[in-house]
Amino acid sequence: MNFQNSPKPKTCPWGQIQYADEVMPGIWSVGTASHGGLLLSPERMAAMPEALKCNVYGKGNAFEEDCEWALVAAAWPQEFGAAQPNAMQYVGLTLNGETYAKAFAFWQQQQVEA
């Protein structure tokens, strides 16, 4: 699927945005004075697999930078390249068992299909 570039975000759950870079169409890396993460456009969020919409720290279309970025990487492995194989390690360290199991099962299926 080809995603469109999206408007620069004006708000995020971590405070006033100090920088915002569209790292891929519809995926913004944002930072504040205290934290940051990835913000997905409505188009990306609609395409995000349900099993990976388990971002408890960012909520909604926000995936925090320490761990939840890996959910986005697992959703689009072809776009994240070298960072993607380590993504599920981060997910496993941060999510509860049931949530991790769903995310991991999705990721495994993607590996089989690749």
N, C-alpha and C positions, 0 to 999 in steps of 0.2 A: 504494500500500500504506500502510495506517495502522500506524505503529509505536507500541509501548507505552513509557511511561516506564520507566526501569530504576533499580535501586538505585545509590546513590552508590558509586563505586569506592573501594576501600580501598588499593589499590596501583597503581603505574605503573612503567614501566621507567626513569624519570628520577630516582627518589628518593622521599622522603616527600612525600606530597601536602599542599600548603599551602592550596589552594583547589580546589574542583570545582563547576562549574556545568553543569547539564543544559541545553545550548543548543537542543536539539531532542530529541524523544523518542528515547532510545537513543543519543544522542551527547553525551558529556561533555567539556567543556573543563577540563583540569586543569593545574595549575602546581606546580612545586617551587621550591626555592631556586635551582636552576640552569637548569631547562628546563621544557618542558611540551608539550602537544599535545592531540589528540583521542583519546578512548577510546570504542570502539563496544561496544554491548551485543551479546550473542550473537545476538539477532534481527537487528540491523543487519549484523553481520559475515556472517551467513548470506545476507543479501540483497545484499551487496557484490559487484558484478561481478568475476569472476575476473581480468579484464584490469587491474583497479585494485587488486588485492591484492598490490601490489609495494612495500610499505612496508619498506624495508631498514633504516631508522634506528629506527623504533618497534617493529617486529615484532608478530606476532599481531594483536591488536585495537587496537594503539596506533599512531597516526599523528602524528609529531612536528610541532611548531608552525611551523617555518620553511618547510618545503616540502611535507611529506606531507599536510598539511591539505587540499591541493588535490586529492588523490585522493578524499577524502571529498566535497568540493564537486562534483567531476566525477561522482560516483556519484548524487548527488541534487541536480541543478541547480535544480529547482523549489523546493527548500527553502533553497538558499543565495542565490538571487536575484542581486543586483548583484555579489557577490564571485565568482560562478562563471565569467564569461567570462575572467577573468585566471588562473583555476586552471591551465589547461594550460600557460601560460607558465612557472609555477613548476615544474610537473612536468617540463617539457622541460629546465629548467636543472639538475635534480638527478638524473635517472635515466639509466641507460645507454641506448644507442640502441635495442636490441631491446625492452627494457621500455617505453621511452617510445613506441615505435611501436605497441605493443599498446594502451597506455592512450589514445594519441591517436586511434587507429582507433575505439575504443569511443566516445570523446567526439564525434568527427565524426559517427558514426552517430546519436548522440542528437540532434545539431543538425539533422540531416536529418529526423528523426521529429518534431521539435518544431513 
